[in-house]
Amino acid sequence: MDENATFAQIRREIEDNPVVLFMKGTPVFPQCGFSAAVVHALSQLGVKFKGIDVLVDPSLRDGVKQFSQWPTVPQLYVGGEFVGGCDIVREMYESGELKTMLDEKGVEYAD
Amino acid sequence: MAMESSEIERLIKQAIPDARVTIEDLRGDGDHYAAHVVSAEFAGKSRVQQHQMVYRALQGKMGTALHALALQTGAPEGS
């Protein structure tokens, strides 16, 4: 897949899904401690999110880094906007800012 | 692959000259660091933009030569 097709795929995912986490592994089986930390924060808040495993697609793994201009995975998108990686999400989770932002964006919580 | 903390500090200061950089080698293996970077250049910028500035300073080494760098950034108090 060329870069444009990868970017289009990423754009579609973040437009179609309110909360998207590009990660290594899946929400149930994260394959990296940093991805697991973000999954944990989102799960604690009970927010519904789509996890996308970049390990299954090398073009996506590289493409998402270029798309976000961010050198590492995980990467969290809310409402089509890049929120940050593990450090930022953790900081925002601990300060309560993440919950405030999710509420402002009107994201859905699991029952 | 590993990288000396002095090299991380040098690259950050080269790109952000006023930066105050504190680096901790989390496991003592030269591969997992935590860096705290304070610079007046961060004032008015989002966290994502601040981290992107640090990643740019590291010239593509983040995610390659440098496996893990936990970042905390901010502007100095009062700026």
Backbone of each chain as ProteinMPNN parsed JSONL, in Angstrom:
{"seq_chain_A": "MDENATFAQIRREIEDNPVVLFMKGTPVFPQCGFSAAVVHALSQLGVKFKGIDVLVDPSLRDGVKQFSQWPTVPQLYVGGEFVGGCDIVREMYESGELKTMLDEKGVEYAD", "coords_chain_A": {"N_chain_A": [[0.849, -1.192, 0.0], [0.589, 2.216, -0.847], [1.815, 5.378, 0.465], [-0.162, 7.371, 0.425], [-2.512, 5.896, 0.361], [-2.347, 4.644, 2.812], [-2.42, 6.854, 4.535], [-4.991, 7.73, 3.906], [-6.48, 5.637, 4.885], [-5.931, 5.839, 7.623], [-7.008, 8.349, 8.128], [-9.696, 7.821, 7.613], [-10.303, 6.012, 9.663], [-9.988, 7.635, 11.982], [-11.882, 9.502, 11.552], [-14.244, 8.086, 11.433], [-14.454, 6.872, 13.889], [-14.956, 7.793, 17.209], [-13.069, 7.57, 19.315], [-9.874, 6.502, 18.953], [-7.268, 4.206, 19.219], [-4.093, 3.762, 18.17], [-2.031, 1.1, 18.378], [0.301, -1.342, 19.804], [-0.405, -4.623, 19.479], [-3.537, -5.828, 20.82], [-6.46, -4.365, 22.455], [-7.211, -6.307, 24.346], [-4.999, -7.997, 24.435], [-2.405, -6.374, 24.793], [0.789, -5.713, 23.335], [2.9, -4.376, 24.32], [4.274, -2.427, 26.882], [3.747, 0.311, 26.97], [1.579, 0.699, 25.3], [-0.22, -0.852, 26.72], [-0.5, 0.696, 29.011], [-1.95, 2.91, 28.131], [-4.317, 1.703, 27.247], [-5.16, 0.806, 29.716], [-5.723, 3.232, 31.064], [-7.841, 4.243, 29.485], [-9.676, 2.191, 29.858], [-10.124, 2.302, 32.588], [-11.541, 4.673, 32.722], [-13.707, 3.835, 31.424], [-14.333, 4.264, 28.777], [-15.504, 3.865, 25.428], [-13.54, 2.553, 22.864], [-11.693, 2.236, 19.78], [-9.262, -0.075, 19.149], [-6.377, -0.248, 17.21], [-4.251, -2.468, 15.797], [-0.994, -1.978, 15.071], [1.004, -3.701, 14.533], [0.289, -5.674, 12.797], [0.483, -4.672, 10.301], [2.963, -3.398, 8.508], [3.073, -1.07, 6.9], [1.177, 0.533, 7.989], [2.184, 0.816, 10.53], [4.51, 2.373, 10.121], [3.307, 4.413, 8.703], [1.468, 5.711, 10.41], [3.117, 7.005, 12.149], [4.303, 8.926, 10.559], [2.034, 10.279, 9.729], [1.037, 11.449, 12.092], [3.209, 12.839, 12.822], [4.835, 11.846, 14.849], [6.989, 9.915, 16.751], [6.56, 7.44, 17.908], [4.569, 4.578, 18.928], [2.143, 3.799, 21.356], [-0.591, 5.8, 19.946], [-3.023, 8.164, 20.553], [-6.177, 9.111, 19.35], [-8.812, 11.442, 19.525], [-11.992, 12.359, 18.58], [-11.051, 12.811, 16.001], [-8.736, 14.195, 16.398], [-5.278, 14.349, 17.222], [-4.207, 13.311, 20.315], [-2.036, 12.457, 21.841], [0.85, 10.532, 22.941], [1.854, 7.815, 25.085], [3.005, 9.081, 27.44], [1.771, 11.629, 27.556], [-0.955, 10.935, 27.621], [-1.035, 9.537, 30.016], [-0.314, 11.536, 31.84], [-2.476, 13.283, 31.458], [-4.563, 11.648, 32.221], [-4.039, 11.235, 34.929], [-4.288, 13.803, 35.933], [-6.909, 14.295, 35.539], [-7.66, 15.593, 33.338], [-8.02, 14.177, 30.996], [-10.464, 12.866, 31.206], [-12.148, 15.108, 31.338], [-11.708, 16.165, 28.79], [-12.661, 14.079, 27.171], [-15.32, 14.096, 27.914], [-16.073, 16.629, 27.03], [-15.867, 16.238, 24.32], [-17.924, 14.603, 24.003], [-17.88, 11.765, 24.022], [-18.782, 8.267, 23.959], [-19.54, 6.205, 26.74], [-18.886, 2.924, 28.016], [-21.453, 0.652, 29.135]], "CA_chain_A": [[0.0, 0.0, 0.0], [1.427, 3.417, -0.855], [1.641, 6.257, 1.605], [-1.446, 8.057, 0.349], [-3.561, 4.949, 0.725], [-2.241, 4.452, 4.26], [-2.933, 8.078, 5.169], [-6.447, 7.753, 3.719], [-7.015, 4.628, 5.808], [-5.838, 6.416, 8.972], [-7.98, 9.44, 8.199], [-11.027, 7.218, 7.69], [-10.465, 5.45, 11.008], [-10.144, 8.65, 13.032], [-13.124, 10.242, 11.302], [-15.396, 7.212, 11.668], [-14.503, 6.386, 15.274], [-14.681, 8.92, 18.11], [-11.833, 7.356, 20.075], [-9.066, 5.491, 18.268], [-5.919, 4.025, 19.75], [-3.143, 2.981, 17.385], [-1.28, 0.445, 19.452], [0.935, -2.616, 19.51], [-1.274, -5.63, 20.057], [-4.961, -5.491, 20.874], [-6.842, -3.955, 23.811], [-7.233, -7.459, 25.254], [-3.622, -8.468, 24.562], [-1.4, -5.396, 24.365], [2.099, -6.353, 23.204], [3.907, -3.401, 24.699], [3.866, -1.81, 28.138], [3.236, 1.675, 26.761], [0.219, 0.534, 24.781], [-1.031, -1.379, 27.827], [-0.774, 1.79, 29.943], [-3.027, 3.743, 27.574], [-5.526, 0.874, 27.327], [-5.571, 0.812, 31.127], [-6.325, 4.539, 31.378], [-9.142, 4.332, 28.814], [-10.571, 1.214, 30.475], [-10.494, 2.829, 33.907], [-12.565, 5.692, 32.513], [-14.869, 3.154, 30.853], [-14.655, 4.839, 27.484], [-15.468, 2.94, 24.283], [-12.541, 2.97, 21.888], [-11.273, 1.234, 18.807], [-7.829, -0.32, 19.137], [-5.886, -0.712, 15.91], [-2.94, -3.096, 16.007], [-0.093, -1.602, 13.963], [1.978, -4.774, 14.301], [-0.15, -6.56, 11.721], [0.636, -3.992, 9.014], [4.149, -2.532, 8.562], [2.847, 0.23, 6.272], [0.411, 1.307, 8.973], [3.096, 1.095, 11.648], [5.315, 3.527, 9.712], [2.433, 5.48, 8.203], [0.822, 6.474, 11.484], [4.162, 7.866, 12.723], [4.432, 10.077, 9.665], [0.755, 10.997, 9.726], [0.92, 12.236, 13.33], [4.525, 13.417, 13.115], [5.06, 11.352, 16.202], [7.89, 8.81, 16.413], [6.301, 6.189, 18.627], [3.225, 4.036, 19.141], [0.763, 4.127, 21.0], [-1.052, 7.142, 19.61], [-4.462, 8.272, 20.823], [-6.96, 10.131, 18.65], [-10.18, 11.641, 20.003], [-12.694, 13.294, 17.709], [-10.236, 13.105, 14.823], [-7.542, 14.972, 16.751], [-4.216, 13.636, 17.915], [-4.112, 13.718, 21.722], [-0.665, 12.246, 22.287], [1.296, 9.17, 23.2], [1.692, 7.269, 26.422], [3.324, 10.037, 28.513], [0.757, 12.677, 27.612], [-2.218, 10.342, 28.051], [-0.912, 9.228, 31.437], [-0.357, 12.807, 32.568], [-3.843, 13.808, 31.383], [-5.417, 10.757, 32.998], [-3.797, 11.46, 36.353], [-4.744, 15.14, 36.316], [-8.35, 14.39, 35.314], [-7.861, 16.331, 32.089], [-8.446, 13.253, 29.942], [-11.907, 12.685, 31.391], [-12.771, 16.373, 30.952], [-11.643, 16.287, 27.333], [-13.567, 13.081, 26.592], [-16.683, 14.584, 28.158], [-16.305, 17.772, 26.134], [-16.038, 15.726, 22.954], [-19.165, 13.83, 24.002], [-17.676, 10.367, 23.646], [-19.64, 7.306, 24.63], [-18.949, 5.312, 27.732], [-19.485, 1.593, 28.06], [-22.46, 0.565, 30.205]], "C_chain_A": [[0.892, 1.252, 0.0], [1.031, 4.341, 0.298], [0.27, 6.94, 1.609], [-2.594, 7.158, 0.77], [-3.546, 4.709, 2.234], [-2.801, 5.661, 5.0], [-4.461, 8.133, 5.065], [-7.118, 6.781, 4.684], [-7.025, 5.18, 7.238], [-6.901, 7.497, 9.148], [-9.396, 8.898, 8.365], [-11.289, 6.683, 9.099], [-10.744, 6.541, 12.047], [-11.371, 9.515, 12.797], [-14.341, 9.403, 11.676], [-15.558, 6.805, 13.127], [-14.103, 7.51, 16.225], [-13.376, 8.783, 18.885], [-11.058, 6.2, 19.438], [-7.69, 5.429, 18.909], [-5.11, 3.151, 18.782], [-2.158, 2.399, 18.387], [-0.56, -0.8, 18.943], [0.166, -3.696, 20.251], [-2.712, -5.146, 20.056], [-5.31, -5.036, 22.288], [-6.842, -5.113, 24.811], [-5.824, -8.002, 25.501], [-2.623, -7.441, 24.038], [-0.025, -6.072, 24.325], [3.232, -5.429, 23.599], [3.384, -2.681, 25.934], [3.255, -0.426, 27.969], [1.813, 1.633, 26.221], [-0.709, 0.066, 25.903], [-1.417, -0.256, 28.787], [-1.919, 2.671, 29.435], [-4.353, 2.984, 27.591], [-6.074, 0.903, 28.754], [-6.294, 2.121, 31.479], [-7.723, 4.641, 30.761], [-10.148, 3.38, 29.469], [-11.043, 1.688, 31.847], [-11.609, 3.862, 33.787], [-13.831, 5.087, 31.911], [-15.274, 3.673, 29.488], [-14.581, 3.766, 26.39], [-14.41, 3.437, 23.315], [-12.233, 1.838, 20.924], [-9.758, 1.118, 18.866], [-7.417, -0.835, 17.772], [-4.448, -1.189, 16.092], [-2.021, -2.781, 14.821], [0.902, -2.722, 13.648], [1.576, -5.675, 13.137], [0.094, -5.938, 10.342], [1.809, -2.998, 9.068], [3.906, -1.149, 7.943], [2.048, 1.139, 7.203], [1.306, 1.723, 10.139], [3.973, 2.309, 11.327], [4.43, 4.722, 9.372], [1.855, 6.339, 9.314], [1.836, 7.406, 12.153], [4.345, 9.118, 11.873], [3.184, 10.936, 9.715], [0.657, 11.944, 10.926], [2.167, 13.063, 13.611], [4.915, 13.102, 14.558], [5.844, 10.043, 16.072], [7.537, 7.461, 17.029], [4.823, 5.814, 18.614], [3.197, 3.621, 20.608], [0.526, 5.605, 20.64], [-2.567, 7.179, 19.788], [-5.082, 9.42, 20.029], [-8.35, 10.217, 19.264], [-10.824, 12.704, 19.121], [-11.85, 13.722, 16.518], [-8.964, 13.871, 15.12], [-6.537, 14.136, 17.533], [-4.07, 14.181, 19.341], [-2.688, 13.564, 22.24], [-0.338, 10.775, 22.429], [1.14, 8.831, 24.663], [1.918, 8.293, 27.54], [2.224, 11.067, 28.697], [-0.564, 12.12, 28.126], [-2.177, 10.051, 29.552], [-1.021, 10.496, 32.289], [-1.79, 13.346, 32.614], [-4.808, 12.962, 32.197], [-5.282, 11.077, 34.479], [-4.314, 12.819, 36.822], [-6.259, 15.296, 36.169], [-8.697, 15.084, 34.003], [-8.411, 15.442, 30.968], [-9.962, 13.069, 30.0], [-12.655, 13.943, 30.944], [-12.831, 16.5, 29.436], [-12.609, 15.317, 26.656], [-15.026, 13.519, 26.763], [-17.032, 15.72, 27.204], [-16.552, 17.314, 24.701], [-17.288, 14.861, 22.852], [-18.995, 12.379, 23.605], [-18.563, 9.451, 24.493], [-18.871, 6.484, 25.652], [-19.642, 3.963, 27.664], [-20.459, 1.534, 29.234], [-21.847, 0.014, 31.482]], "O_chain_A": [[1.847, 1.328, 0.772], [0.047, 4.107, 1.0], [-0.371, 7.071, 2.651], [-3.527, 7.593, 1.445], [-4.599, 4.585, 2.86], [-3.555, 5.521, 5.963], [-5.141, 8.531, 6.01], [-8.185, 7.065, 5.228], [-8.0, 5.011, 7.97], [-7.594, 7.556, 10.164], [-10.193, 9.426, 9.14], [-12.37, 6.882, 9.654], [-11.628, 6.39, 12.89], [-11.852, 10.183, 13.712], [-15.34, 9.926, 12.17], [-16.651, 6.438, 13.56], [-13.039, 8.11, 16.07], [-12.663, 9.766, 19.088], [-11.535, 5.066, 19.394], [-7.034, 6.449, 19.116], [-5.399, 1.968, 18.599], [-1.53, 3.131, 19.152], [-0.776, -1.251, 17.818], [0.089, -3.695, 21.48], [-3.057, -4.178, 19.379], [-4.549, -5.287, 23.223], [-6.514, -4.926, 25.982], [-5.489, -8.413, 26.613], [-2.057, -7.618, 22.959], [0.288, -6.902, 25.179], [4.389, -5.669, 23.254], [2.198, -2.363, 26.023], [2.363, -0.032, 28.721], [0.955, 2.418, 26.624], [-1.842, 0.533, 26.019], [-2.527, -0.248, 29.32], [-2.756, 3.123, 30.217], [-5.394, 3.558, 27.912], [-7.281, 1.008, 28.971], [-7.349, 2.105, 32.114], [-8.671, 5.067, 31.42], [-11.323, 3.715, 29.617], [-12.202, 1.502, 32.22], [-12.505, 3.928, 34.629], [-14.886, 5.721, 31.884], [-16.43, 3.537, 29.085], [-13.722, 2.886, 26.418], [-14.387, 4.621, 22.979], [-12.472, 0.663, 21.203], [-9.049, 2.102, 18.657], [-8.036, -1.755, 17.237], [-3.561, -0.43, 16.484], [-2.245, -3.259, 13.708], [1.564, -2.691, 12.611], [2.419, -6.358, 12.556], [-0.073, -6.611, 9.324], [1.671, -1.897, 9.602], [4.471, -0.16, 8.41], [2.222, 2.358, 7.201], [1.197, 2.833, 10.662], [4.156, 3.18, 12.178], [4.742, 5.869, 9.694], [1.763, 7.559, 9.177], [1.47, 8.465, 12.662], [4.517, 10.221, 12.392], [3.261, 12.164, 9.739], [0.244, 13.095, 10.788], [2.183, 13.887, 14.525], [5.268, 13.978, 15.347], [5.409, 9.145, 15.352], [8.156, 6.448, 16.701], [3.955, 6.637, 18.324], [4.212, 3.106, 21.077], [1.306, 6.497, 20.973], [-3.294, 6.344, 19.25], [-4.58, 10.544, 20.034], [-8.995, 9.195, 19.497], [-10.284, 13.795, 18.937], [-11.928, 14.869, 16.077], [-8.191, 14.171, 14.21], [-6.902, 13.329, 18.388], [-3.837, 15.374, 19.537], [-2.187, 14.413, 22.976], [-1.132, 9.899, 22.086], [0.388, 9.479, 25.391], [1.125, 8.373, 28.478], [1.793, 11.351, 29.814], [-1.223, 12.741, 28.961], [-3.15, 10.285, 30.268], [-1.714, 10.529, 33.306], [-2.261, 13.802, 33.655], [-5.752, 13.481, 32.792], [-6.277, 11.178, 35.197], [-4.727, 12.968, 37.972], [-6.832, 16.292, 36.612], [-9.86, 15.156, 33.607], [-9.166, 15.898, 30.109], [-10.647, 13.112, 28.978], [-13.671, 13.855, 30.255], [-13.853, 16.886, 28.867], [-13.29, 15.674, 25.695], [-15.852, 13.334, 25.869], [-18.128, 15.772, 26.646], [-17.335, 17.915, 23.966], [-17.671, 14.436, 21.762], [-19.854, 11.812, 22.93], [-19.02, 9.813, 25.577], [-17.712, 6.123, 25.448], [-20.816, 3.863, 27.308], [-20.312, 2.272, 30.208], [-22.542, -0.13, 32.488]]}, "seq_chain_B": "MAMESSEIERLIKQAIPDARVTIEDLRGDGDHYAAHVVSAEFAGKSRVQQHQMVYRALQGKMGTALHALALQTGAPEGS", "coords_chain_B": {"N_chain_B": [[20.337, -1.495, 20.979], [21.651, 1.55, 22.189], [21.919, 4.692, 23.953], [23.82, 7.384, 25.134], [23.037, 9.343, 28.033], [24.094, 11.88, 28.119], [24.38, 12.516, 25.472], [21.734, 12.669, 24.627], [20.934, 14.889, 26.066], [22.647, 16.796, 24.968], [21.747, 16.943, 22.282], [19.139, 17.885, 22.643], [19.608, 20.392, 23.783], [20.999, 21.586, 21.79], [19.06, 22.098, 19.878], [17.15, 23.437, 21.358], [18.147, 25.902, 22.933], [17.81, 27.186, 25.488], [16.945, 25.221, 27.135], [16.263, 23.472, 30.144], [17.414, 20.505, 31.186], [16.649, 17.427, 32.593], [17.711, 14.233, 33.095], [16.935, 10.867, 33.601], [18.174, 7.672, 34.019], [16.307, 5.042, 33.687], [16.51, 2.265, 34.054], [19.135, 1.813, 34.223], [20.297, 0.831, 31.964], [20.973, 2.265, 29.763], [19.029, 2.568, 27.884], [16.437, 3.048, 28.541], [14.965, 5.869, 29.35], [13.945, 8.724, 31.311], [12.998, 11.957, 30.683], [12.989, 15.321, 31.697], [12.058, 18.32, 30.518], [12.471, 21.732, 30.449], [11.578, 24.753, 29.066], [11.478, 28.12, 27.886], [10.584, 28.335, 25.36], [8.5, 26.609, 25.12], [6.267, 27.838, 26.004], [2.854, 28.596, 25.665], [2.457, 26.575, 23.867], [0.963, 23.445, 22.87], [0.954, 20.273, 24.638], [1.491, 18.205, 22.871], [2.788, 19.593, 20.79], [5.031, 20.506, 22.189], [6.329, 18.108, 22.86], [6.809, 17.198, 20.297], [8.705, 19.051, 19.472], [10.872, 18.295, 21.026], [11.259, 15.693, 20.072], [11.951, 16.291, 17.445], [14.352, 17.564, 17.922], [15.859, 15.399, 18.623], [16.396, 14.243, 16.283], [15.257, 12.039, 14.799], [16.093, 9.889, 16.261], [14.542, 8.971, 18.283], [12.613, 6.203, 18.98], [14.173, 4.691, 17.381], [17.349, 4.513, 17.698], [16.996, 5.206, 20.262], [15.171, 3.654, 22.519], [13.234, 3.989, 24.568], [11.926, 6.843, 25.878], [10.615, 8.535, 28.304], [8.73, 11.387, 28.421], [8.518, 14.587, 29.874], [7.358, 17.769, 29.702], [7.578, 21.374, 29.859], [6.884, 24.882, 30.339], [8.917, 27.371, 31.964], [8.042, 28.392, 35.314], [5.877, 31.154, 35.512], [6.303, 32.135, 32.966]], "CA_chain_B": [[20.905, -0.163, 20.733], [21.535, 2.41, 23.363], [22.364, 6.047, 23.737], [24.237, 8.024, 26.392], [22.139, 10.431, 28.423], [24.745, 13.158, 27.787], [24.101, 12.755, 24.053], [20.333, 13.108, 24.564], [20.912, 16.265, 26.582], [23.335, 17.653, 23.996], [20.878, 17.149, 21.121], [18.003, 18.73, 23.027], [20.075, 21.765, 23.996], [21.421, 22.121, 20.493], [17.866, 22.592, 19.193], [16.405, 24.315, 22.266], [19.306, 26.324, 23.728], [17.555, 27.573, 26.878], [16.294, 24.104, 27.824], [16.815, 22.827, 31.342], [17.146, 19.092, 30.914], [16.976, 16.47, 33.644], [17.515, 12.898, 32.532], [17.084, 9.763, 34.54], [18.307, 6.365, 33.363], [15.328, 4.333, 34.509], [16.902, 0.89, 34.385], [20.586, 1.714, 34.218], [20.736, 0.058, 30.796], [21.235, 3.161, 28.636], [18.01, 2.365, 26.852], [15.131, 3.503, 29.033], [15.188, 7.128, 30.053], [12.881, 9.696, 31.511], [13.565, 13.296, 30.573], [12.145, 16.454, 32.044], [12.62, 19.427, 29.755], [11.798, 23.001, 30.709], [12.08, 25.796, 28.172], [10.558, 29.232, 27.621], [10.041, 28.13, 24.007], [7.295, 25.787, 25.206], [5.141, 28.656, 26.451], [1.789, 28.767, 24.691], [2.343, 25.425, 22.958], [0.307, 22.268, 23.443], [1.896, 19.217, 25.03], [1.913, 17.488, 21.659], [3.786, 20.432, 20.107], [6.251, 20.518, 23.01], [7.017, 16.831, 22.686], [7.292, 17.145, 18.913], [9.947, 19.84, 19.415], [11.947, 17.473, 21.602], [11.522, 14.59, 19.14], [12.7, 16.85, 16.307], [15.716, 17.811, 18.405], [16.555, 14.108, 18.681], [16.754, 13.918, 14.886], [14.863, 10.712, 14.33], [16.64, 8.801, 17.087], [13.471, 8.449, 19.122], [11.948, 5.087, 18.307], [15.183, 3.865, 16.706], [18.481, 4.327, 18.607], [16.497, 5.428, 21.605], [13.978, 2.815, 22.594], [12.189, 4.523, 25.431], [12.198, 8.112, 26.546], [9.401, 9.112, 28.869], [8.95, 12.83, 28.358], [7.664, 15.543, 30.571], [7.847, 19.067, 29.231], [6.817, 22.502, 30.343], [7.524, 26.195, 30.334], [9.269, 27.743, 33.334], [7.004, 29.111, 36.06], [5.813, 32.595, 35.336], [6.487, 32.598, 31.583]], "C_chain_B": [[20.715, 0.719, 21.961], [22.127, 3.775, 23.04], [22.725, 6.651, 25.092], [23.277, 9.161, 26.744], [22.751, 11.789, 28.091], [24.482, 13.528, 26.324], [22.655, 13.242, 23.863], [20.256, 14.578, 24.973], [21.541, 17.229, 25.561], [22.42, 17.963, 22.802], [19.711, 18.071, 21.457], [18.459, 20.187, 23.154], [20.555, 22.419, 22.703], [20.215, 22.747, 19.778], [17.093, 23.602, 20.038], [17.414, 24.849, 23.288], [19.009, 26.667, 25.193], [17.016, 26.415, 27.713], [17.043, 23.701, 29.091], [16.418, 21.365, 31.247], [17.567, 18.234, 32.102], [16.699, 15.08, 33.089], [17.809, 11.833, 33.582], [17.179, 8.475, 33.729], [17.494, 5.382, 34.198], [15.781, 2.942, 34.93], [18.414, 0.723, 34.45], [21.124, 0.939, 33.025], [21.027, 0.933, 29.577], [20.189, 3.068, 27.538], [16.614, 2.833, 27.26], [15.329, 4.738, 29.897], [13.885, 7.849, 30.328], [13.54, 11.069, 31.453], [12.524, 14.34, 30.948], [12.786, 17.659, 31.383], [11.801, 20.689, 30.012], [12.419, 24.06, 29.813], [11.026, 26.873, 27.984], [9.929, 29.07, 26.235], [8.762, 27.29, 24.014], [6.053, 26.609, 25.561], [4.116, 28.806, 25.324], [1.635, 27.614, 23.714], [1.646, 24.262, 23.667], [1.374, 21.243, 23.819], [2.416, 18.477, 23.802], [2.995, 18.291, 20.932], [5.108, 20.456, 20.867], [7.038, 19.22, 22.819], [7.57, 16.705, 21.271], [8.591, 17.931, 18.757], [11.127, 19.028, 19.95], [12.294, 16.321, 20.647], [12.315, 15.08, 17.925], [14.152, 17.084, 16.701], [16.527, 16.51, 18.396], [16.793, 13.51, 17.295], [16.464, 12.475, 14.5], [15.379, 9.558, 15.173], [15.588, 8.191, 18.0], [12.749, 7.352, 18.358], [12.928, 4.228, 17.522], [16.338, 3.6, 17.672], [18.018, 4.403, 20.059], [15.173, 4.704, 21.748], [12.868, 3.485, 23.397], [12.646, 5.798, 26.125], [10.867, 8.68, 27.021], [9.636, 10.609, 28.972], [7.973, 13.581, 29.231], [8.213, 16.907, 30.199], [7.011, 20.181, 29.846], [7.597, 23.788, 30.198], [7.884, 26.535, 31.775], [8.114, 28.491, 34.003], [7.054, 30.587, 35.721], [6.062, 33.069, 33.909], [5.19, 32.454, 30.805]], "O_chain_B": [[19.715, 0.615, 22.671], [22.747, 3.976, 21.997], [22.016, 6.449, 26.077], [22.769, 9.852, 25.862], [22.026, 12.745, 27.811], [24.376, 14.706, 25.982], [22.391, 14.119, 23.04], [19.607, 15.393, 24.317], [21.032, 18.325, 25.327], [22.331, 19.111, 22.366], [19.339, 18.931, 20.659], [17.776, 21.1, 22.69], [20.518, 23.64, 22.552], [20.337, 23.799, 19.15], [16.459, 24.512, 19.504], [17.524, 24.307, 24.388], [19.865, 26.462, 26.054], [16.667, 26.606, 28.878], [18.27, 23.602, 29.112], [15.234, 21.029, 31.228], [18.707, 18.309, 32.559], [15.582, 14.787, 32.663], [18.785, 11.901, 34.33], [16.351, 8.225, 32.853], [17.923, 4.945, 35.266], [15.473, 2.492, 36.033], [18.916, -0.373, 34.701], [22.252, 0.448, 33.05], [21.295, 0.421, 28.49], [20.443, 3.447, 26.395], [15.728, 2.99, 26.42], [15.802, 4.654, 31.031], [12.868, 7.62, 29.674], [14.547, 11.3, 32.122], [11.355, 14.255, 30.572], [13.941, 17.982, 31.665], [10.586, 20.703, 29.815], [13.637, 24.242, 29.801], [9.831, 26.583, 27.928], [8.856, 29.614, 25.973], [8.028, 27.264, 23.026], [4.926, 26.131, 25.432], [4.468, 29.103, 24.182], [0.782, 27.661, 22.829], [1.725, 24.116, 24.887], [2.524, 21.325, 23.389], [3.602, 18.164, 23.697], [4.005, 17.729, 20.507], [6.179, 20.43, 20.261], [8.256, 19.238, 22.641], [8.661, 16.173, 21.067], [9.475, 17.53, 18.001], [12.229, 19.069, 19.403], [13.466, 16.01, 20.439], [13.217, 14.4, 17.437], [15.067, 16.834, 15.917], [17.74, 16.529, 18.185], [17.324, 12.408, 17.163], [17.316, 11.781, 13.946], [15.142, 8.393, 14.855], [15.717, 7.048, 18.438], [12.323, 7.553, 17.22], [12.563, 3.152, 17.046], [16.332, 2.598, 18.386], [18.571, 3.756, 20.948], [14.169, 5.106, 21.159], [11.716, 3.542, 22.965], [13.632, 5.808, 26.862], [10.095, 9.233, 26.237], [10.633, 11.047, 29.547], [6.787, 13.263, 29.315], [9.405, 17.168, 30.364], [5.886, 19.96, 30.295], [8.806, 23.784, 29.967], [7.241, 26.051, 32.706], [7.311, 29.14, 33.332], [8.124, 31.192, 35.651], [6.039, 34.273, 33.65], [5.139, 32.79, 29.621]]}, "name": "protein", "num_of_chains": 2, "seq": "MDENATFAQIRREIEDNPVVLFMKGTPVFPQCGFSAAVVHALSQLGVKFKGIDVLVDPSLRDGVKQFSQWPTVPQLYVGGEFVGGCDIVREMYESGELKTMLDEKGVEYADMAMESSEIERLIKQAIPDARVTIEDLRGDGDHYAAHVVSAEFAGKSRVQQHQMVYRALQGKMGTALHALALQTGAPEGS"}
